[in-house]
Amino acid sequence: MFWTAVWFIVNIIFVISFILFLFRQRAFSLAKMEGAEEEKLRKLHRWSKLSGAASILLFLATTVIFLVNMKVNG
């Protein structure tokens, strides 16, 4: 039961981070299309990359915890 709860919490955090990544990517794309300043574009691009990397790491964590949960709970 413990691993199920851990997986559920990490999965929720992963979904939130992925949604944030999509919004950050959209903000970057819109700023690029509107011709925003170079500094703003760099900042948005950096945040987009960081949130994407966080989403990937959280997806891997979710996968590992799910596999542990299946091993422990059958």
C-alpha positions in Angstrom: 0.0 0.0 0.0 2.9 2.3 0.7 4.3 2.1 -2.8 0.9 2.6 -4.3 0.6 5.9 -2.4 4.1 7.0 -3.4 3.4 6.2 -7.0 0.1 8.1 -6.9 1.8 11.2 -5.5 4.8 11.1 -7.9 2.4 10.5 -10.8 0.3 13.6 -9.8 3.5 15.7 -9.6 4.6 14.4 -13.0 1.3 15.3 -14.6 1.5 18.8 -13.1 5.0 19.3 -14.3 4.1 18.1 -17.8 1.2 20.5 -18.0 3.5 23.3 -16.9 6.0 22.3 -19.6 3.3 22.6 -22.2 2.3 26.1 -21.0 6.0 27.2 -20.9 6.6 25.9 -24.4 3.5 27.7 -25.6 4.7 31.0 -24.0 8.0 30.6 -25.7 6.5 29.9 -29.1 4.1 32.8 -28.8 6.9 35.2 -27.7 9.0 34.0 -30.6 6.2 34.5 -33.1 5.5 38.0 -31.8 9.2 39.0 -32.0 10.0 39.5 -28.3 13.3 40.7 -27.1 16.2 38.3 -27.2 16.7 38.3 -23.4 13.0 37.3 -22.8 13.3 34.6 -25.4 16.4 33.1 -23.8 14.7 33.2 -20.4 11.5 31.5 -21.7 13.5 28.9 -23.6 15.6 28.1 -20.6 12.5 27.6 -18.4 11.0 25.5 -21.1 14.0 23.2 -21.3 14.2 22.9 -17.5 10.5 22.0 -17.1 10.9 19.5 -20.0 13.8 17.9 -18.3 12.0 17.8 -15.0 9.0 16.1 -16.7 11.3 13.5 -18.2 12.9 12.7 -14.8 9.5 12.6 -13.1 8.2 10.2 -15.8 11.2 7.9 -15.2 10.6 8.1 -11.4 6.9 7.3 -11.9 7.9 4.3 -14.1 10.4 3.0 -11.6 8.1 3.4 -8.6 5.3 1.6 -10.6 7.6 -1.3 -11.3 8.6 -1.5 -7.6 4.9 -1.4 -6.6 4.1 -4.3 -9.0 7.1 -6.3 -7.7 6.1 -5.7 -4.0 2.4 -6.0 -4.3 2.3 -8.7 -7.0 
